[in-house]
Amino acid sequence: SILSGCSHAGLLDDGWHFFVSMRRDYSIMPMVEHFVCMIDLLGRSGRLDEGESLITKMPYEPTAVTWMTLLGACRMHSDVERGTRAAE
């Protein structure tokens, strides 16, 4: 997907733009998978606070994949405290 490509290329601003435009411009409600891509993108960019916040604000129950995505970013950026929360 475009969001996954943005995540792997480190294109945070572009990914966020596409994520927001799904709903705003095309009336497409992002699914859990889209939120996970954004959490991955924020995490890879070192914006772990925003990634964790997105998990708590998304209109779906977080899945194991959601938390594992944040946990991977915590490992990448050595955020042990947040990683512990994600692992619970």
C-alpha positions in Angstrom: 0.0 0.0 0.0 1.0 3.6 -0.3 1.2 4.0 3.5 3.5 1.0 3.8 5.7 2.4 1.1 5.9 5.8 2.8 6.8 4.0 6.0 9.6 2.1 4.5 10.9 5.1 2.7 10.7 7.4 5.7 8.2 9.7 4.1 6.3 10.8 7.2 4.7 13.9 5.8 3.5 12.2 2.7 2.2 9.2 4.6 0.3 11.4 7.0 -1.2 13.4 4.0 -2.4 10.2 2.3 -3.8 8.9 5.6 -5.8 12.1 6.3 -6.9 12.4 2.7 -8.5 9.0 2.8 -11.3 10.3 5.0 -11.3 13.9 4.1 -11.1 13.7 0.3 -12.4 10.3 -0.5 -14.8 9.5 2.4 -12.9 6.2 3.1 -12.7 5.3 6.7 -9.2 4.0 7.5 -9.2 0.4 8.6 -7.0 -1.1 11.4 -4.3 -1.9 8.9 -4.1 1.7 7.8 -3.6 2.8 11.5 -0.9 0.1 11.9 0.9 1.5 8.9 0.8 5.0 10.4 2.0 3.7 13.8 4.9 2.0 12.0 5.6 5.2 10.1 5.5 7.3 13.3 7.6 4.8 15.1 10.3 4.5 12.4 10.5 8.3 12.5 11.1 8.3 16.3 7.7 9.8 17.1 6.7 7.2 19.5 4.5 9.5 21.6 2.4 10.2 18.6 2.3 6.5 17.6 1.1 5.5 21.1 -1.4 8.3 21.1 -2.8 7.2 17.7 -3.3 3.7 19.2 -5.4 5.1 22.1 -7.4 7.4 19.7 -8.2 5.1 16.8 -11.8 3.9 16.6 -10.8 0.2 16.8 -9.6 -2.0 19.6 -5.8 -2.4 19.2 -4.8 -5.8 17.9 -1.7 -7.7 18.8 -0.1 -6.5 15.6 -0.8 -2.9 16.6 1.1 -3.3 19.8 3.9 -5.3 18.2 4.4 -2.6 15.7 4.8 0.0 18.5 7.0 -2.5 20.4 9.3 -2.8 17.4 9.7 0.9 17.2 10.4 1.1 20.9 13.2 -1.5 20.4 14.6 0.5 17.5 14.7 3.7 19.5 15.6 2.1 22.9 12.4 3.2 24.6 12.3 0.6 27.3 9.5 2.2 29.4 7.1 2.5 26.4 8.1 -0.9 25.1 7.1 -2.4 28.4 3.7 -0.8 28.2 3.3 -2.0 24.6 4.3 -5.6 25.6 1.6 -5.7 28.3 
